[in-house]
Amino acid sequence: MYHRIRDLREDKDLTQREMGEILNCSQRVYSNYERGDLDIPTDILIKLAIFHNTTTDYILGLSDQRTR
């Protein structure tokens, strides 16, 4: 479901553990976000968009425009 956050993470050569540390969550929770097993909370979604210099719409698949 959230394949875009995986792609964005991999583009920066970061592991799930590193992204979890950046977002202040565990690797397991972050992995669940990537797989779509957990909905991404709004505050985490905003942090992801800021960190990756993209929009929440792009992450959610509502837009194909990757950069702000």
Backbone as CSV, one residue per row, in Angstrom:
resi,resn,N_x,N_y,N_z,CA_x,CA_y,CA_z,C_x,C_y,C_z
1,MET,0.821,-1.196,0.000,0.000,0.000,0.000,0.863,1.257,0.000
2,TYR,1.873,1.272,0.850,2.723,2.458,0.953,4.087,2.188,0.326
3,HIS,4.075,1.641,-0.884,5.338,1.322,-1.544,6.187,2.558,-1.780
4,ARG,5.562,3.708,-1.823,6.332,4.928,-2.077,7.265,5.263,-0.925
5,ILE,6.881,4.978,0.312,7.805,5.284,1.404,8.995,4.326,1.370
6,ARG,8.779,3.112,0.904,9.902,2.185,0.732,10.844,2.699,-0.348
7,ASP,10.279,3.127,-1.473,11.100,3.642,-2.565,11.880,4.886,-2.136
8,LEU,11.231,5.787,-1.414,11.903,6.995,-0.939,13.036,6.641,0.023
9,ARG,12.782,5.687,0.903,13.809,5.249,1.862,14.989,4.625,1.134
10,GLU,14.702,3.748,0.184,15.765,3.071,-0.551,16.566,4.046,-1.411
11,ASP,15.916,5.086,-1.917,16.630,6.099,-2.696,17.708,6.796,-1.859
12,LYS,17.507,6.848,-0.554,18.487,7.472,0.341,19.391,6.430,0.996
13,ASP,19.282,5.180,0.548,20.099,4.078,1.081,19.985,3.950,2.590
14,LEU,18.765,4.077,3.100,18.508,3.931,4.526,17.841,2.590,4.802
15,THR,18.135,2.034,5.957,17.455,0.809,6.375,16.150,1.168,7.080
16,GLN,15.321,0.176,7.274,14.090,0.398,8.036,14.428,0.799,9.463
17,ARG,15.463,0.243,10.012,15.871,0.592,11.378,16.257,2.071,11.451
18,GLU,17.021,2.545,10.460,17.423,3.950,10.446,16.212,4.874,10.315
19,MET,15.255,4.497,9.470,14.040,5.311,9.334,13.247,5.298,10.627
20,GLY,13.196,4.161,11.283,12.522,4.085,12.578,13.148,5.031,13.590
21,GLU,14.476,5.088,13.601,15.165,6.001,14.520,14.843,7.458,14.185
22,ILE,14.822,7.781,12.895,14.501,9.146,12.471,13.088,9.523,12.897
23,LEU,12.168,8.560,12.800,10.760,8.814,13.113,10.410,8.503,14.564
24,ASN,11.406,8.035,15.326,11.200,7.695,16.727,10.189,6.555,16.900
25,CYS,10.376,5.524,16.083,9.564,4.308,16.208,10.484,3.114,15.954
26,SER,9.999,1.934,16.220,10.823,0.740,16.024,10.878,0.354,14.543
27,GLN,11.847,-0.482,14.227,11.960,-1.002,12.859,10.703,-1.785,12.501
28,ARG,10.182,-2.524,13.445,8.992,-3.340,13.189,7.784,-2.472,12.840
29,VAL,7.586,-1.396,13.590,6.471,-0.490,13.307,6.650,0.142,11.937
30,TYR,7.875,0.603,11.644,8.123,1.208,10.336,7.877,0.193,9.217
31,SER,8.312,-1.025,9.408,8.079,-2.083,8.418,6.584,-2.277,8.188
32,ASN,5.813,-2.226,9.259,4.353,-2.349,9.129,3.765,-1.200,8.316
33,TYR,4.337,-0.007,8.433,3.887,1.120,7.607,4.159,0.822,6.136
34,GLU,5.368,0.360,5.843,5.729,0.085,4.447,4.848,-0.994,3.831
35,ARG,4.506,-1.999,4.606,3.671,-3.090,4.096,2.190,-2.734,4.060
36,GLY,1.827,-1.641,4.733,0.425,-1.263,4.787,-0.340,-2.001,5.855
37,ASP,0.379,-2.682,6.756,-0.283,-3.392,7.852,-0.783,-2.423,8.924
38,LEU,-0.153,-1.248,8.997,-0.586,-0.183,9.904,-0.783,1.083,9.095
39,ASP,-1.843,1.795,9.392,-2.011,3.118,8.775,-0.973,4.052,9.373
40,ILE,-0.435,4.917,8.527,0.567,5.871,8.986,-0.148,7.014,9.709
41,PRO,0.196,7.235,10.983,-0.419,8.360,11.705,-0.062,9.685,11.035
42,THR,-0.926,10.652,11.179,-0.742,11.945,10.520,0.604,12.571,10.856
43,ASP,1.008,12.530,12.121,2.281,13.163,12.486,3.466,12.478,11.818
44,ILE,3.418,11.169,11.666,4.492,10.432,10.988,4.461,10.723,9.490
45,LEU,3.276,10.802,8.924,3.129,11.123,7.509,3.753,12.480,7.198
46,ILE,3.509,13.444,8.053,4.081,14.784,7.860,5.604,14.733,7.993
47,LYS,6.112,14.014,8.988,7.560,13.886,9.159,8.193,13.234,7.930
48,LEU,7.551,12.212,7.391,8.063,11.545,6.195,8.122,12.505,5.009
49,ALA,7.065,13.262,4.824,7.014,14.206,3.707,8.108,15.261,3.839
50,ILE,8.300,15.783,5.020,9.339,16.794,5.238,10.720,16.185,5.029
51,PHE,10.956,15.024,5.616,12.263,14.374,5.512,12.629,14.083,4.059
52,HIS,11.661,13.616,3.287,11.919,13.229,1.892,11.675,14.368,0.904
53,ASN,11.356,15.550,1.430,11.097,16.728,0.590,10.043,16.425,-0.479
54,THR,8.949,15.864,-0.023,7.841,15.532,-0.912,6.540,15.957,-0.236
55,THR,5.437,15.575,-0.817,4.142,15.937,-0.243,3.462,14.704,0.350
56,THR,2.554,14.959,1.251,1.769,13.848,1.795,0.916,13.226,0.689
57,ASP,0.465,14.039,-0.253,-0.322,13.502,-1.370,0.488,12.502,-2.176
58,TYR,1.763,12.779,-2.391,2.605,11.834,-3.135,2.729,10.522,-2.361
59,ILE,3.012,10.611,-1.076,3.158,9.403,-0.263,1.874,8.578,-0.274
60,LEU,0.738,9.249,-0.223,-0.547,8.552,-0.183,-1.028,8.088,-1.557
61,GLY,-0.300,8.451,-2.601,-0.680,8.031,-3.943,-1.740,8.913,-4.582
62,LEU,-1.971,10.086,-4.026,-2.976,10.998,-4.569,-2.399,11.906,-5.644
63,SER,-1.070,11.919,-5.762,-0.376,12.744,-6.737,0.848,11.991,-7.225
64,ASP,1.228,12.223,-8.467,2.452,11.635,-8.995,3.607,12.620,-8.970
65,GLN,3.356,13.841,-8.493,4.398,14.847,-8.394,5.213,14.570,-7.135
66,ARG,6.471,14.163,-7.350,7.294,13.684,-6.235,7.858,14.794,-5.360
67,THR,8.199,15.918,-5.945,8.802,16.990,-5.152,7.803,18.100,-4.911
68,ARG,8.059,18.857,-3.849,7.178,19.972,-3.500,7.319,21.090,-4.470
